[in-house]
Amino acid sequence: MLMEKLWFPPLQEEDPLITEKIKYSIAFLFSLTLVGLALHFNTLEEIWQGSLKILISPANLVTDYFELANVGAAFINAALMIIKSLFIIRSTKVSLSGPLFAAIFTIAGFSLFGKNLFNSIPIIVGVLLYAKLTRIPFKNYLLSALYGTALGPLVSEVAFNSGFSFFTGIFLGCTAGVIVGLILPPLSRHFASFHKGFSLYNIGFTAGIIGMAFIAFFRAYGIEVDTVYLVSNGYNQPLSIYLYSLFILLFSGGIYLNGGSFSGYSNFLNEDGRGGPDFMERHGLGLTLINMALLGVLTTTFVLIVRGELNGPVIGGIFTVVGFGAFGKHVKNVFPILLGVLLVGWLTSTELSSTSFLLTALFGTTLAPVSGHYGVIAGILAGSLHMVIVTNISYLHAGMNLYNNGFSGGFTAAIIVPLLEVVFFHKNNRKNKELIKPIINTEPVEDLEKTKNSPE
């Protein structure tokens, strides 16, 4: 025990300034690893040319930036998006909480297949404008601004794929992004009640509704927007080495910050995840990093076991699950969802190694609170239902919403949760009746008869 304390002196996390600096350092170092990875794959000239292509190309689902441009440009794009997000968070002077940590990893992931500096900024400006108009601090809508960049492809589509001249397209695309940012905060607050917090990607559901409205408008005027399926392959070996190395670093850091042990992780796993609890606030930075690392190992191993490809979208899915390890997900409530998706995929003869299946499995973990709250069987059922629904829902927004599984997850939760509530309500009622019965009839029959005949 003494040796353990010598090797792993517990960090005093009571000092919020020290903890905050550590959080920012972790996020910044994460972006630096992406820069290093980019330089491993491509030269500076290739990265520059690829980055320009990413900025001026449509980006609706599924556009893998590895394939559209090159691997190096995609990772540089992700690194720049992280730095931009950290700058925005820092400017609002708020603490780097679990939800914001999740947002950083999610943005990094989606910057490999749909988000970039051009198509994300107008949406953030729109949210900022909404805050100014309502005279409410921008920090109150920070999550809406960061997660709302899910509709970045809408900006790129209007700007570069709608037949307008270059500058007219850019102006109209930016205008569409600002409009999205203006309407996103009130709608996301309203739609949270639709799935009762059982889908962690609430902005994804809201973005799906907004994307659906825009596409309906486009189609009314004869403008057709088709979904895309552009994915890469052949990078499994170097990228699996990178991912496992990253998760080992996160795990090691978590163990160190937690005093060299897993102490408290069993309580961590008792969280159901409903509504997206801030794990950093509830359990500390150390346990949260351990949880994020374990989720990363689980999801990466899942992809490799089914012989999937570690391309931009799939790594984006892994990063998102890892990020939400600070905001509602852990291995206990995620695993049943993965199992449910896998079960339906196997029964329907779906190609389990396909990118589309892997995205459904990884992002389907938005329903982790269902298994956390109602148990393993409920989680498997939720994952199974999600697998069926998600394949038929992308047509509604034509790939404009990058968080397609968040959109589908909202519907899945809205369908399955009321049914689970009924089942568990009656189950609890039966248990209560069984507990009450022996309490009422505790006295034997002959004693009851004596009581009746007594003078009293």
WOUR-V896225 format. One record per pair of residues at least 24 apart in sequence whose C-alpha atoms are under 7 Angstrom apart, sorted by the first residue. I is the first residue (numbers start at 1). J is the second residue. Records with the same first field share a line. If there is no record, write none. Layout:
I->J ; J
This chain:
4->260
8->256 ; 259 ; 260
9->259
10->257 ; 258 ; 259
11->257 ; 259
20->95 ; 96
23->96
31->79 ; 82
34->75 ; 76 ; 79
35->75 ; 76 ; 79
38->71 ; 72 ; 73 ; 75 ; 76
39->72
41->71 ; 72
42->72
47->72 ; 73
48->73
55->116 ; 118
56->160
57->156 ; 160
58->153 ; 156 ; 157 ; 160 ; 161
59->114 ; 153 ; 156
60->114 ; 153 ; 227 ; 228 ; 399 ; 400
61->227 ; 228 ; 229 ; 399 ; 400 ; 402
62->113 ; 228 ; 229 ; 230
63->113 ; 114 ; 228 ; 229 ; 230 ; 231
64->112 ; 113 ; 230 ; 231 ; 232 ; 312 ; 313
65->112 ; 113 ; 312
66->232 ; 311 ; 312
67->230 ; 231 ; 232
74->112
75->112
77->111 ; 116
78->108 ; 111 ; 112
79->108
81->107 ; 108 ; 116 ; 117
82->107 ; 108
92->139
97->278 ; 280
98->278 ; 279 ; 280 ; 326 ; 327
99->278 ; 326 ; 327
100->143
101->323 ; 326
102->323 ; 324 ; 326 ; 327
103->146 ; 147 ; 323
105->319 ; 320 ; 323
106->319 ; 320 ; 323
109->315 ; 316 ; 317 ; 319 ; 320
110->316
112->312 ; 313 ; 316
113->312 ; 313
114->152 ; 153 ; 402
115->152
119->152 ; 153 ; 155 ; 156
120->149 ; 152
122->174 ; 177 ; 178
123->148 ; 149 ; 177 ; 178 ; 180 ; 181
124->181
125->178 ; 181
126->177 ; 178 ; 179 ; 180 ; 181 ; 182
127->181 ; 182
129->182
130->182
141->185
144->184 ; 185 ; 203
147->203
148->203 ; 207
150->207 ; 401 ; 402 ; 403
151->207 ; 400 ; 401 ; 402
153->400
154->400
194->414
195->410 ; 413 ; 414
197->274 ; 275
198->274 ; 275 ; 367 ; 369 ; 370 ; 413
199->366 ; 367 ; 369 ; 409 ; 410 ; 413
200->275 ; 276 ; 366 ; 367
201->366 ; 406
202->406
204->403 ; 404 ; 406 ; 407
205->406 ; 407 ; 410
207->401
208->397 ; 401 ; 404 ; 407
211->397 ; 400 ; 401
212->396 ; 397
215->397
225->398
226->398
227->398 ; 399
231->311
232->311
233->309 ; 311
235->310 ; 311
236->309 ; 310
239->310
244->297
247->293 ; 296 ; 297
248->293
250->289 ; 290 ; 293
251->289 ; 290 ; 293
254->286 ; 287 ; 289 ; 290
255->286 ; 290
257->286
258->286 ; 287
269->330 ; 332
271->372
272->369 ; 372 ; 373
273->328 ; 329 ; 368 ; 369 ; 372
274->328 ; 369
276->327 ; 328
277->327 ; 328
278->326 ; 327
279->326 ; 327
280->326
288->325 ; 326
291->325 ; 330
292->322 ; 323 ; 325 ; 326
293->322
295->321 ; 322 ; 325 ; 330 ; 331
296->322
303->358
306->352 ; 353
307->353
308->353 ; 354 ; 355
314->355 ; 358 ; 359
317->359 ; 362 ; 363
318->362
321->362
329->368
333->368 ; 369 ; 371 ; 372
334->365 ; 368
336->371 ; 376 ; 379 ; 380
337->364 ; 365 ; 368 ; 379 ; 380 ; 382 ; 383
338->365 ; 383
339->380
340->380 ; 381 ; 382 ; 383 ; 384
341->383 ; 384 ; 387
344->384 ; 387
360->387 ; 405
363->405
364->405 ; 409
366->406 ; 409
367->409
382->412 ; 416
385->412
386->412
